[in-house]
Amino acid sequence: MAPRALAAALAMALISVGAIHSGDGQEVSCEKVDECSCRISKTGREISLRPLNGSVKLNNGVLGHDGYLYRFNPCQSTLNLGSTCNDSYTLDSAACQQVASGEAYSMGMTRSVQFTVVSYAPSELLFTYSHGTPSGENIRQLQLTVICDPDHYDSLIFDYEFPDFSKRLLIIHMTLRSRYACPGEVEHSPRGL
């Protein structure tokens, strides 16, 4: 299996599991608090990307290997930041793929987010955003690996794009390293954004 296909299959498996076991055998999950935060079941500590909401750096986007520009805003629509990604059907798009012609496509809506614990120590989560339905349009899905990194305020990287034509699904995987992905960092104000 090709590395991209293996990574996508692993990510899909993680989504269906939803929780892992910590070193002491206890199941660890991150229960949704709102569209940009969740609470770790083992400790009760919250992980919140709210301080990154409205980040000019994230909304300016990252250029993917495919030549497209990817924008992300964790807690509210990219529309609030001037993105062209939103139309009358996708007013709460948290992630956007913009092609060279200027057309933009929603990769996931804020209300669709699901949180999955990938690793408990150090903290690593998978935020999954979806847009579309199999019966209508193609489904675009952003799988965002969010890694606790006390030395980063926000670092967004495009990893890969994986089309699954049989399911009419396009998976875009990106990684966000941030101090705000660390449990309990919600009270700090953002710097360098």
N, C-alpha and C positions, 0 to 999 in steps of 0.2 A: 504494500500500500504506500502511495506517495506521501511525503511528510505533511503536505497541506491536508490531504484527505484524512490522514491519521489524526491530525490535530483537530479537525472539524468533527470527526467521529467521537473523539474523546470529549470535546466540549459538549456535544449533544448528549453524551452519556452522563456528564456531570449535571446537566440541566434536569434530567429525569431523576437523578438521585436526590439532589437538593441539600444533602447534609453529608458530613464526613465524621469520622471518629477521631477524637483527640488521643494523645498518648496514653491517657488513663482509660481508654475504651468508651468514654462518654460521647454520645452523638452531639455534633456541633452544627448548628444551622444559623442563618441570619434572617430573622423574621422582619418582614417589611413594616416600617414605621410610617413612611410616606414615600413619594416618588423618588427621593434621593437619599434615603437613609434606611438602615436596618439595625436591628439589635441582636448581638451575638448571644445565643441561647445559653452558653456555658457561663458567661460572665455578666450578662445584662448590660454590657457596655455598648454604646452606639457608635456606628460608623456612619458619618454623614458627609456627603459631598456638597452640602449647602454653601460652605464658604467659596466654592468654585463656581457657583451659579452666577452667570453673567460675565464670566472670565473672557476678556477680549482675546486672550491668547488661545483659548479653546475654540471660541467661535470663529476666529480668523482661520482656523482649520489647519490640517496637516495634509500634505500632498502624498497620495498613495503611489505605490509602484505602478499602478494602472493608469496614472495620469489624472485621476479624479481628485477633487478636493473634498475632504471630510471634515464636517463641523460637529461639535458636540456641546450641549448645555445640559447639565445633569438634572436640574430641578424644574425647569420651565421650558416652554417652547423656544426654539431657535428663532421663531418669528419675532419675539421680543427683542432680539439683537439685530434685526434687520436682514435676516436670512430670507432667501427666495424659495426656501424649501417647502414652505407651507402653502396649501391651497384650502379650499373650503372644506375638504374632507380630513385634512391633517393639521388642524390648528394647534396641536400640542406635540409637534415633532421634536424629540430630544436630540436626534441625530440626523444628519443630512449628508447625502452624496451629491456633489455638484459636478457635472460633466463640462468639458471645454466649451460647448456651445452656450453654456449658461443655464441649461435646464438642471433642475435639482429634484432629488427624490428623497422622500422620507425613509429612513432606515429603522425607525422605531419611535413609538410615542411614549411620552413620560409615564402615562398611566399603565403601560404594558410591562414595565420593568419587573424582572424576577431576579432575586438574589440567590446565589449559590456559593457556598464556602468551598474553595478549592484547596486551601491550605490554612490550618489554624495558626501555626507559629512558624514563620511570620505570617501575618494576616494577608491573605490573597482571596479575593472574591471574584465571581463572574457575574456581571450585570448584563442581563439579556433584554434587549428592546426589540419589539417586532412591529411590522406594519404590513398590512395586506391580508388577503384570505385566499386559500387554495381554489375556491370556487370562482373568484373574481380575478383580481390582479395577482401578479407574482408577489411572493412574500419576500420582503427584505428584512434581514435580521442583523442587528449589531450585537456582537458578543464582545463585551468590553471587560478585559481582565483588569481588575483594580488592585494594585499592589501597595501595601503600606510601606512607605519609604520616608522616614523622618527628615531626610535631607532634601526632599523635593516638595515644591509647592504645587506644581503641575507639569507633567511631562507626558504628552500624548503621542503615541507612535502607531502608525499603520502597520499591521503585521501581514495580513493576507486577505484575499477574497476567494470564496469557495462556492461555486454554483452547484446546486443539486437539481438538475433539470427534471428528474423524475418527480420531485416534490414541488416544482416551481418555486424553489427556495434559493435565495442568494444570501450567503452568510459573509459578513464583513467582520473581521476580527481586528481589534485594536487593543493597545495596552495603555493604561493610565497609571503612572507612578505619582503618588502624592502623600504628603503627611496627613491629609484629611481622610485617607483610607485606613489610618491607624485608629483603633478603638479609643474613643474618649477625646479625640482632637477637635471636636465640634466647637469648643468655646474659643479657639484661637482665630484671630482675624487673618484673612489672606494677605500675603505680601507678594510683590513681584508679578502681579497679574496685569 
